Amino acid sequence: MPAPSRPAAAQPAAAGPQIQLIPASAQGALDAADEAVDLLLDTGRAPGEILVLTTGDPHPWAAHELSFGETSYWAQHDARDDVFYAAADADRAGSRPVVVVAVNGGEDDAVTRALPAAMARAGALLIVCGDPQRVNALISAGV
């Protein structure tokens, strides 16, 4: 007689990404995001695994690339072979294992919407660069 089979182990609920907050002023959020990206790359993350979102002015890379047109800009996103920079409200930006958000301005309601959207895009890690008091207040308001 075969041994009774064990019940399947319960699968843990899907956990969201790990979240890190890097304190930075709105003026320093882009620099903090760039430093986070450099550290991620230095520690072995592939460039195509990283998406950087901004809540205020666009990242200079995004502004430069958009000067060549939307088609070229989004083709780089779709190729997924380099770090991609976009506005936090860019619906077309897809998921990546790591999402870095620079809270470099923007209206509170836009930032409140951007943070959960960024979390949904982050597979393993969400890094938020911004004023901790503002970020925490907006996360609490968005819940």
N, C-alpha and C positions, 0 to 999 in steps of 0.2 A: 504494500500500500504506500503510495507516495506521501511524503511528508506534507502536512498542510502548508499552504502558501501563506506567507505573511501579508498582511494588508499593506498596500502601497503607502509609503511615507507621505504625509501631507506636504504639499508644496508650500513654501513660504509665500506670503503675498508679495507681489512684485514691488520691490523697493524702488524709490525714485533715485535720482542722481545724488551723489554727495554734493553738498553745497558749501562753498567757501566764500567768505566776505573779506575783501581787501579794502581796508579803510582808505579813502581818498576823497579829496574835495571834488566838486563838479569840474573844476579847472584841471585837476590832476588825474581824473578818471581814465582818460585816454592813455596817459603815460603808464598808469598802473596796469591797464589792460595789456599794453605792449610788453611790459615787463613780465606779466603772467604768461603771455604767449612765448616769449623768449625762454622762460624757465621750462615751460611744457616741452618745447622743442629740444632744449638742452638735456632733458631727462628722458628723451626717447619717443615722445609723441610724434606721429607722422603729421605733417602740415595739413593734409586733407581731413584730419580728424577734428579740426578746430574751426569753430564759427565764432566770430566776434561781432557783437551787436552793440549799437550805440543808441541812447535814448534822446540825445540832443543833436548837436551838429554831427554830420557824417565823419567817419574816420578819414584822414587824408588819403589813404589808399583807395577807399571806396569812391571818394570824390574824383580822384584822378582817373580811375578805371571807368567810372560813369561818363567821363568826358569823351570816351570813345564810343559811347552808345550803350543802350540797355541790352541789346542782343549779345554783344561781346562780353559785357559785364556778367550777365546771367549764364553765359556759356562757361565761364570760369567756375561759377558756383556748381554747375552741373557736372563739370569734369572731376570735381572733388580731389584734385591733386595738390592744392595749396590752401593755406589759411584763407578764409573768405570773410570779408567785412561787409556788414549790411546795417541798415536802420532796423531798430528793434521791431518796428511795425511792418517790416517787409514780409508780407504773407508768403511770398515765394521761397524764402529761405527755409531750407529743409533741416532735418535733424542731423546732428553730428555727435560723436561720443563726448566731445567737450564743447561747451558753450561758455564764452566769456562775455559778460555784459558790462559795458562802461556806462554808468549812470552819470553822464556828462551834461545834464540839463534835461529839458523837456518838462511838459506840464505834469503835475502829480497824477492826474487820471491816466495819462499815456504811460507813465512809468509803472503805475499800478497794474495796467493790463500787460505791459511788456514782461514783467518778472515771471508770472505764471506761464506765459507763452514760451519764454526762454527755458524754463524748467521742463516744459513738455518736449522741447527740442533736444535737450541734453540727455544723452544716453547714459553716461557714467559720472560726469562732473559738470557742475555749474559754478562758475566763478563770477561773483558780482563785485565790481570795483565802484565804490561810491561812498557817500557819507553814511556811516552806520545808522545814525539816528533817523535820517530820511528813509533809508532802505527799510529798516525795521518798522517804521511807522506806516510806510506804504504797503508792506507785506501784510501787516496786521489789518489795515483798512481793506485790503483786497480779499480777505478771507471771509 
